[in-house]
């Protein structure tokens, strides 16, 4: 999936109150373990998890455009949370 883009939409911006505003307990089909970059929108901070249902290793919160998430979570994301 070189150069592929996944856009996740929600019905409102994040509140930044350290609670999950939006989440994906599993990645959409074809997106498990392939995230290498991200770009937060709508006041959201993004957290990446290596296992489904927010388990395993965690990285973030990413608050800005991140063209390379680094080797720790590169190609390891199985769930995602927005704060």
N, CA, C and O atoms as a GROMACS GRO file, in nm:
protein
  332
    1UNK      N    1   0.082  -0.118   0.000
    1UNK     CA    2   0.000   0.000   0.000
    1UNK      C    3   0.087   0.125   0.000
    1UNK      O    4   0.062   0.216   0.079
    2UNK      N    5   0.182   0.131  -0.082
    2UNK     CA    6   0.271   0.246  -0.089
    2UNK      C    7   0.190   0.370  -0.127
    2UNK      O    8   0.121   0.371  -0.228
    3UNK      N    9   0.200   0.472  -0.045
    3UNK     CA   10   0.133   0.598  -0.072
    3UNK      C   11  -0.016   0.598  -0.045
    3UNK      O   12  -0.083   0.694  -0.080
    4UNK      N   13  -0.069   0.494   0.016
    4UNK     CA   14  -0.212   0.487   0.046
    4UNK      C   15  -0.247   0.584   0.158
    4UNK      O   16  -0.164   0.614   0.244
    5UNK      N   17  -0.371   0.632   0.157
    5UNK     CA   18  -0.418   0.727   0.257
    5UNK      C   19  -0.545   0.674   0.321
    5UNK      O   20  -0.638   0.632   0.252
    6UNK      N   21  -0.548   0.674   0.453
    6UNK     CA   22  -0.667   0.638   0.529
    6UNK      C   23  -0.716   0.764   0.599
    6UNK      O   24  -0.641   0.826   0.674
    7UNK      N   25  -0.839   0.804   0.574
    7UNK     CA   26  -0.900   0.918   0.641
    7UNK      C   27  -1.010   0.867   0.732
    7UNK      O   28  -1.100   0.796   0.688
    8UNK      N   29  -1.002   0.903   0.858
    8UNK     CA   30  -1.103   0.863   0.955
    8UNK      C   31  -1.178   0.989   0.996
    8UNK      O   32  -1.118   1.086   1.043
    9UNK      N   33  -1.310   0.986   0.980
    9UNK     CA   34  -1.394   1.102   1.010
    9UNK      C   35  -1.476   1.077   1.136
    9UNK      O   36  -1.510   0.964   1.168
   10UNK      N   37  -1.506   1.185   1.207
   10UNK     CA   38  -1.589   1.179   1.327
   10UNK      C   39  -1.692   1.291   1.320
   10UNK      O   40  -1.681   1.382   1.238
   11UNK      N   41  -1.790   1.285   1.408
   11UNK     CA   42  -1.898   1.383   1.405
   11UNK      C   43  -1.867   1.512   1.480
   11UNK      O   44  -1.946   1.606   1.477
   12UNK      N   45  -1.750   1.518   1.547
   12UNK     CA   46  -1.712   1.639   1.620
   12UNK      C   47  -1.562   1.639   1.646
   12UNK      O   48  -1.498   1.533   1.640
   13UNK      N   49  -1.504   1.756   1.674
   13UNK     CA   50  -1.362   1.763   1.709
   13UNK      C   51  -1.336   1.698   1.845
   13UNK      O   52  -1.429   1.674   1.921
   14UNK      N   53  -1.211   1.671   1.873
   14UNK     CA   54  -1.172   1.619   2.005
   14UNK      C   55  -1.174   1.730   2.108
   14UNK      O   56  -1.158   1.847   2.075
   15UNK      N   57  -1.194   1.693   2.234
   15UNK     CA   58  -1.203   1.790   2.343
   15UNK      C   59  -1.072   1.810   2.418
   15UNK      O   60  -1.062   1.904   2.497
   16UNK      N   61  -0.971   1.726   2.395
   16UNK     CA   62  -0.841   1.734   2.464
   16UNK      C   63  -0.856   1.734   2.615
   16UNK      O   64  -0.796   1.817   2.683
   17UNK      N   65  -0.935   1.643   2.668
   17UNK     CA   66  -0.954   1.634   2.813
   17UNK      C   67  -0.900   1.503   2.868
   17UNK      O   68  -0.940   1.459   2.976
   18UNK      N   69  -0.809   1.441   2.796
   18UNK     CA   70  -0.745   1.316   2.834
   18UNK      C   71  -0.840   1.196   2.836
   18UNK      O   72  -0.807   1.092   2.893
   19UNK      N   73  -0.955   1.209   2.775
   19UNK     CA   74  -1.047   1.097   2.758
   19UNK      C   75  -1.053   1.063   2.610
   19UNK      O   76  -1.035   1.151   2.525
   20UNK      N   77  -1.078   0.938   2.579
   20UNK     CA   78  -1.090   0.901   2.437
   20UNK      C   79  -1.216   0.963   2.380
   20UNK      O   80  -1.327   0.936   2.427
   21UNK      N   81  -1.199   1.046   2.278
   21UNK     CA   82  -1.313   1.106   2.211
   21UNK      C   83  -1.363   1.017   2.098
   21UNK      O   84  -1.483   1.005   2.076
   22UNK      N   85  -1.271   0.957   2.027
   22UNK     CA   86  -1.302   0.868   1.915
   22UNK      C   87  -1.202   0.754   1.921
   22UNK      O   88  -1.092   0.770   1.976
   23UNK      N   89  -1.237   0.641   1.867
   23UNK     CA   90  -1.146   0.528   1.874
   23UNK      C   91  -1.173   0.429   1.764
   23UNK      O   92  -1.280   0.427   1.702
   24UNK      N   93  -1.075   0.347   1.742
   24UNK     CA   94  -1.085   0.236   1.650
   24UNK      C   95  -1.023   0.114   1.715
   24UNK      O   96  -0.901   0.096   1.709
   25UNK      N   97  -1.105   0.028   1.780
   25UNK     CA   98  -1.048  -0.086   1.850
   25UNK      C   99  -0.979  -0.185   1.758
   25UNK      O  100  -0.900  -0.269   1.803
   26UNK      N  101  -1.008  -0.176   1.630
   26UNK     CA  102  -0.935  -0.251   1.527
   26UNK      C  103  -0.917  -0.159   1.407
   26UNK      O  104  -0.996  -0.067   1.387
   27UNK      N  105  -0.816  -0.184   1.330
   27UNK     CA  106  -0.794  -0.104   1.210
   27UNK      C  107  -0.890  -0.151   1.100
   27UNK      O  108  -0.931  -0.267   1.100
   28UNK      N  109  -0.925  -0.062   1.007
   28UNK     CA  110  -1.009  -0.104   0.895
   28UNK      C  111  -0.940  -0.213   0.813
   28UNK      O  112  -0.817  -0.224   0.816
   29UNK      N  113  -1.016  -0.294   0.741
   29UNK     CA  114  -0.956  -0.400   0.659
   29UNK      C  115  -0.843  -0.346   0.570
   29UNK      O  116  -0.858  -0.243   0.504
   30UNK      N  117  -0.732  -0.416   0.571
   30UNK     CA  118  -0.617  -0.379   0.490
   30UNK      C  119  -0.523  -0.279   0.555
   30UNK      O  120  -0.422  -0.243   0.495
   31UNK      N  121  -0.554  -0.232   0.677
   31UNK     CA  122  -0.472  -0.128   0.742
   31UNK      C  123  -0.400  -0.176   0.867
   31UNK      O  124  -0.327  -0.098   0.927
   32UNK      N  125  -0.417  -0.299   0.907
   32UNK     CA  126  -0.348  -0.349   1.026
   32UNK      C  127  -0.197  -0.358   1.001
   32UNK      O  128  -0.153  -0.414   0.900
   33UNK      N  129  -0.119  -0.303   1.092
   33UNK     CA  130   0.028  -0.312   1.089
   33UNK      C  131   0.092  -0.250   0.965
   33UNK      O  132   0.191  -0.302   0.915
   34UNK      N  133   0.036  -0.138   0.914
   34UNK     CA  134   0.101  -0.072   0.800
   34UNK      C  135   0.116   0.079   0.817
   34UNK      O  136   0.167   0.146   0.727
   35UNK      N  137   0.072   0.136   0.929
   35UNK     CA  138   0.081   0.281   0.949
   35UNK      C  139   0.228   0.322   0.965
   35UNK      O  140   0.300   0.264   1.046
   36UNK      N  141   0.270   0.422   0.887
   36UNK     CA  142   0.407   0.473   0.898
   36UNK      C  143   0.412   0.624   0.922
   36UNK      O  144   0.516   0.678   0.960
   37UNK      N  145   0.300   0.692   0.899
   37UNK     CA  146   0.293   0.836   0.921
   37UNK      C  147   0.149   0.872   0.957
   37UNK      O  148   0.058   0.791   0.939
   38UNK      N  149   0.130   0.993   1.010
   38UNK     CA  150  -0.005   1.036   1.044
   38UNK      C  151  -0.014   1.186   1.049
   38UNK      O  152   0.086   1.257   1.059
   39UNK      N  153  -0.138   1.233   1.041
   39UNK     CA  154  -0.164   1.376   1.048
   39UNK      C  155  -0.293   1.399   1.128
   39UNK      O  156  -0.402   1.373   1.077
   40UNK      N  157  -0.280   1.447   1.252
   40UNK     CA  158  -0.400   1.474   1.332
   40UNK      C  159  -0.477   1.594   1.279
   40UNK      O  160  -0.418   1.687   1.222
   41UNK      N  161  -0.608   1.592   1.298
   41UNK     CA  162  -0.696   1.701   1.258
   41UNK      C  163  -0.798   1.725   1.370
   41UNK      O  164  -0.809   1.644   1.463
   42UNK      N  165  -0.870   1.832   1.361
   42UNK     CA  166  -0.985   1.862   1.447
   42UNK      C  167  -0.950   1.858   1.595
   42UNK      O  168  -1.026   1.807   1.676
   43UNK      N  169  -0.833   1.914   1.630
   43UNK     CA  170  -0.792   1.927   1.768
   43UNK      C  171  -0.763   1.792   1.836
   43UNK      O  172  -0.754   1.787   1.959
   44UNK      N  173  -0.747   1.685   1.759
   44UNK     CA  174  -0.724   1.553   1.816
   44UNK      C  175  -0.576   1.522   1.836
   44UNK      O  176  -0.491   1.566   1.759
   45UNK      N  177  -0.548   1.447   1.941
   45UNK     CA  178  -0.417   1.388   1.965
   45UNK      C  179  -0.433   1.240   1.937
   45UNK      O  180  -0.532   1.180   1.980
   46UNK      N  181  -0.340   1.178   1.866
   46UNK     CA  182  -0.353   1.040   1.823
   46UNK      C  183  -0.260   0.950   1.903
   46UNK      O  184  -0.142   0.981   1.922
   47UNK      N  185  -0.315   0.838   1.951
   47UNK     CA  186  -0.237   0.736   2.019
   47UNK      C  187  -0.246   0.607   1.939
   47UNK      O  188  -0.354   0.568   1.895
   48UNK      N  189  -0.133   0.540   1.920
   48UNK     CA  190  -0.126   0.416   1.846
   48UNK      C  191  -0.100   0.300   1.941
   48UNK      O  192  -0.025   0.313   2.038
   49UNK      N  193  -0.163   0.186   1.915
   49UNK     CA  194  -0.148   0.065   1.998
   49UNK      C  195  -0.110  -0.052   1.908
   49UNK      O  196  -0.157  -0.063   1.795
   50UNK      N  197  -0.024  -0.139   1.960
   50UNK     CA  198   0.026  -0.250   1.880
   50UNK      C  199  -0.072  -0.368   1.872
   50UNK      O  200  -0.057  -0.454   1.786
   51UNK      N  201  -0.171  -0.373   1.962
   51UNK     CA  202  -0.269  -0.481   1.962
   51UNK      C  203  -0.411  -0.425   1.948
   51UNK      O  204  -0.434  -0.307   1.973
   52UNK      N  205  -0.504  -0.511   1.909
   52UNK     CA  206  -0.645  -0.472   1.904
   52UNK      C  207  -0.692  -0.427   2.041
   52UNK      O  208  -0.633  -0.462   2.143
   53UNK      N  209  -0.800  -0.349   2.043
   53UNK     CA  210  -0.865  -0.305   2.167
   53UNK      C  211  -0.771  -0.231   2.261
   53UNK      O  212  -0.781  -0.244   2.383
   54UNK      N  213  -0.679  -0.152   2.204
   54UNK     CA  214  -0.590  -0.063   2.279
   54UNK      C  215  -0.496  -0.140   2.372
   54UNK      O  216  -0.463  -0.094   2.481
   55UNK      N  217  -0.452  -0.256   2.327
   55UNK     CA  218  -0.360  -0.337   2.405
   55UNK      C  219  -0.219  -0.330   2.351
   55UNK      O  220  -0.193  -0.268   2.248
   56UNK      N  221  -0.128  -0.394   2.423
   56UNK     CA  222   0.012  -0.400   2.380
   56UNK      C  223   0.084  -0.268   2.401
   56UNK      O  224   0.050  -0.190   2.489
   57UNK      N  225   0.184  -0.245   2.318
   57UNK     CA  226   0.263  -0.122   2.326
   57UNK      C  227   0.180  -0.003   2.282
   57UNK      O  228   0.092  -0.016   2.197
   58UNK      N  229   0.210   0.115   2.341
   58UNK     CA  230   0.140   0.238   2.306
   58UNK      C  231   0.243   0.344   2.270
   58UNK      O  232   0.352   0.350   2.327
   59UNK      N  233   0.208   0.427   2.172
   59UNK     CA  234   0.294   0.540   2.136
   59UNK      C  235   0.205   0.660   2.109
   59UNK      O  236   0.095   0.645   2.057
   60UNK      N  237   0.252   0.777   2.145
   60UNK     CA  238   0.177   0.900   2.128
   60UNK      C  239   0.162   0.964   2.265
   60UNK      O  240   0.211   0.911   2.364
   61UNK      N  241   0.098   1.071   2.272
   61UNK     CA  242   0.003   1.123   2.176
   61UNK      C  243   0.074   1.211   2.073
   61UNK      O  244   0.153   1.299   2.105
   62UNK      N  245   0.042   1.182   1.947
   62UNK     CA  246   0.092   1.262   1.836
   62UNK      C  247  -0.001   1.383   1.822
   62UNK      O  248  -0.123   1.368   1.812
   63UNK      N  249   0.058   1.501   1.821
   63UNK     CA  250  -0.022   1.624   1.815
   63UNK      C  251  -0.003   1.701   1.685
   63UNK      O  252  -0.080   1.793   1.655
   64UNK      N  253   0.099   1.664   1.608
   64UNK     CA  254   0.129   1.737   1.485
   64UNK      C  255   0.150   1.639   1.369
   64UNK      O  256   0.161   1.518   1.390
   65UNK      N  257   0.155   1.693   1.250
   65UNK     CA  258   0.184   1.612   1.132
   65UNK      C  259   0.316   1.538   1.155
   65UNK      O  260   0.417   1.599   1.187
   66UNK      N  261   0.313   1.406   1.138
   66UNK     CA  262   0.430   1.322   1.165
   66UNK      C  263   0.458   1.235   1.043
   66UNK      O  264   0.397   1.129   1.030
   67UNK      N  265   0.547   1.277   0.954
   67UNK     CA  266   0.573   1.201   0.832
   67UNK      C  267   0.640   1.066   0.855
   67UNK      O  268   0.634   0.979   0.768
   68UNK      N  269   0.705   1.048   0.971
   68UNK     CA  270   0.769   0.921   1.004
   68UNK      C  271   0.748   0.897   1.153
   68UNK      O  272   0.807   0.967   1.236
   69UNK      N  273   0.664   0.800   1.188
   69UNK     CA  274   0.635   0.776   1.330
   69UNK      C  275   0.748   0.708   1.404
   69UNK      O  276   0.742   0.692   1.526
   70UNK      N  277   0.852   0.668   1.334
   70UNK     CA  278   0.968   0.608   1.398
   70UNK      C  279   0.956   0.457   1.408
   70UNK      O  280   0.849   0.400   1.384
   71UNK      N  281   1.065   0.394   1.442
   71UNK     CA  282   1.074   0.248   1.438
   71UNK      C  283   0.991   0.179   1.546
   71UNK      O  284   0.955   0.062   1.530
   72UNK      N  285   0.961   0.246   1.656
   72UNK     CA  286   0.890   0.182   1.767
   72UNK      C  287   0.752   0.129   1.725
   72UNK      O  288   0.717   0.016   1.758
   73UNK      N  289   0.673   0.210   1.652
   73UNK     CA  290   0.540   0.167   1.611
   73UNK      C  291   0.523   0.155   1.459
   73UNK      O  292   0.415   0.121   1.412
   74UNK      N  293   0.628   0.180   1.384
   74UNK     CA  294   0.617   0.169   1.239
   74UNK      C  295   0.570   0.029   1.199
   74UNK      O  296   0.629  -0.071   1.241
   75UNK      N  297   0.466   0.022   1.119
   75UNK     CA  298   0.408  -0.104   1.072
   75UNK      C  299   0.365  -0.196   1.186
   75UNK      O  300   0.373  -0.318   1.173
   76UNK      N  301   0.320  -0.139   1.299
   76UNK     CA  302   0.276  -0.219   1.414
   76UNK      C  303   0.139  -0.178   1.467
   76UNK      O  304   0.093  -0.239   1.564
   77UNK      N  305   0.073  -0.081   1.410
   77UNK     CA  306  -0.051  -0.029   1.467
   77UNK      C  307  -0.169  -0.121   1.437
   77UNK      O  308  -0.199  -0.153   1.322
   78UNK      N  309  -0.237  -0.163   1.546
   78UNK     CA  310  -0.356  -0.248   1.534
   78UNK      C  311  -0.481  -0.183   1.590
   78UNK      O  312  -0.592  -0.230   1.564
   79UNK      N  313  -0.466  -0.074   1.668
   79UNK     CA  314  -0.580   0.005   1.713
   79UNK      C  315  -0.532   0.148   1.736
   79UNK      O  316  -0.413   0.173   1.754
   80UNK      N  317  -0.628   0.240   1.737
   80UNK     CA  318  -0.594   0.382   1.741
   80UNK      C  319  -0.698   0.456   1.824
   80UNK      O  320  -0.817   0.426   1.816
   81UNK      N  321  -0.652   0.552   1.904
   81UNK     CA  322  -0.741   0.634   1.986
   81UNK      C  323  -0.713   0.781   1.960
   81UNK      O  324  -0.601   0.820   1.929
   82UNK      N  325  -0.817   0.861   1.974
   82UNK     CA  326  -0.809   1.006   1.953
   82UNK      C  327  -0.852   1.074   2.082
   82UNK      O  328  -0.959   1.046   2.135
   83UNK      N  329  -0.767   1.163   2.131
   83UNK     CA  330  -0.797   1.236   2.255
   83UNK      C  331  -0.804   1.384   2.228
   83UNK      O  332  -0.828   1.463   2.320
   0.00000   0.00000   0.00000
